[in-house]
């Protein structure tokens, strides 16, 4: 029977075998699989930079020698940084997306797409801008499915189509905030046999005006499907009222035809009452508008809009709090993007391991303390 240690390195080799070593074969002292595998283990256990990855490796050397060849001992922090800086991040992104999309069935999933900036990834001397990454979050599986770096001279609009290309989204509902509310993106989603739910803001001009007037000036609410949901938590009570109307009943025919398979227009009114804290006794109201290729279904839309925020609360917030991603000062070459991918692999692995009912931050520490648990996380 295969030991857990053998299973661990077999699993790592299986997942990383498609990655190409970016170094010249001449003079390489350390194996590529050792460098990538140890980096992932270190990130799972709390390492935030290359010096910490090296220190993790020395502190766990006896354990690592059971799982890796290490022909010339532990690589230095410079070696970890150099290899991750040279590794083609676009290939690593593609590999990452194939790894996790193949284990997820997209049917009936709500996949949320949103961008995040790594705040300290800028380079002052070279005037390099902070890195923006667009991620796809599976609400059904609680996993990051893929990510794509936003070009330095571009924005999320150009990154979202590239992200959609690598995703298998057939049967899913794709939710995107107002930045991604573009006709070409809506058409691409429909072309991949999925549905869209897109937020509207003033950047959509006439469309936003027509939808807001339908609900706010005319009588769309009175003839809409309606759903109301309430959530209590974090010292507040939130009530979300959702109206969904048939798009062709309230928009100009030319407007409907501009958006592929546009079927619904949506109004959501959010009312938050703060029961505790500094805002105790105060209220906050907000009205948001959306368009969708779904046939009118108020409950499904209300649920899906709420799930969209999972990309913020379960991904971006966790990366900042548990992984301290915003504090990362790694800036050389492709290292910032590749380290971010390792964080997302680590997050997926930690979430998939269910035996410990704790937060991600605690699970990272336990993985660093308990080698048996670390193996369980890797094999999750």
Secondary structure, DSSP 8 states (H G I E B T S, - for coil): ---HHHHHHHHHHHHHTTS---S-STT--S-HHHHHHHHHHHHHTT--SHHHHHHHHHHTHHHHHTT---TTSS--HHHHHHHHHHS-HHHHHHHHHHHHHTT---TT-EEEEEEEEETT--BTTTTB--EEEEEEEETTTTEEEEEEE--TTS-HHHHHHHHHHH---TT-EEEE-GGG--HHHHHHHHHTT-EEEEEE-GGGTHHHHHHHHHHHTSSGGGGSEEEEEEEEETTEEEEEEEEEEEHHHHS-HHHHHHSTT--EEEEEEEEEEE-SSTTTT-EEEEEEEEEESS-S-HHHHHHHHHHHTHIIIIIIHHHHHTS-GGG----STTHHHHHHHHHHHHHHHHHH--SS-S-HHHHHHHHHH-HHHHHHHHT-
